[in-house]
Amino acid sequence: MTNPEHGPGPATAPDAAPQAGRPPRRDWAWTRLGTPIGPLLLAATREGLVQVVFHADERVTRRALARLEGAFGGPPLPELPHLATAAAELSRYFSGALHAFTVPLDWSLSGGFNARVLHVLADGVPYGSVVGYQDLADRVGEPGAARAVGAAMGSNPLPVVVPCHRVVASDGGIGGFGGGLEAKRLLLALEGVLPAPLF
């Protein structure tokens, strides 16, 4: 199931001066991981796991890598320690052997209200539980922001690890999901919230 593909690229000197209009260079690396919900692209910096991308076929991967090169000021390194940790923990999660991630997270691709919501979600909604959009808005101290909570879930740069699949609609429906509803059902079934699919 776990057949990571690493994407080395030429590294620039870490102390190279950034060009005008370009972000300062930050070290990052990526891999692709086969999972029951399809291939995931994982990207990490020296601070932690920074992005998880669903449906990481060749086209999606190329687009994600171009965005990351722009965000971090240059091409990836062959490997970083947090990347290996994230891939190993996700493999254990999908096998049912891991219920809480310990890989450090780099939150630099999120900010403002969205980041506040995602932090509350990551810290307060454990494996095997779910929360409603309204309840999450209440927990953030913004009771009128249930719709904005939904938008925050859609902006999540770290799905699965920051568990936006655990946020469900108040009417009993499972709500939306950036990875698709089938993936959300599979994740909730893996955690015992929904019955496992019959086929």
Secondary structure, DSSP 8 states (H G I E B T S, - for coil): ----EE-------TT----TTS-----EEEEEE--TT--EEEEEESSSEEEEESS--HHHHHHHHHHHHHHHTS---S--HHHHHHHHHHHHHHTT--SS--S-B--TT--HHHHHHHHHHHHH--TT--EEHHHHHHHHT-TT-HHHHHHHHHT-SSTTTS-GGGEE-TTS-----TT-HHHHHHHHHHTTSS-----
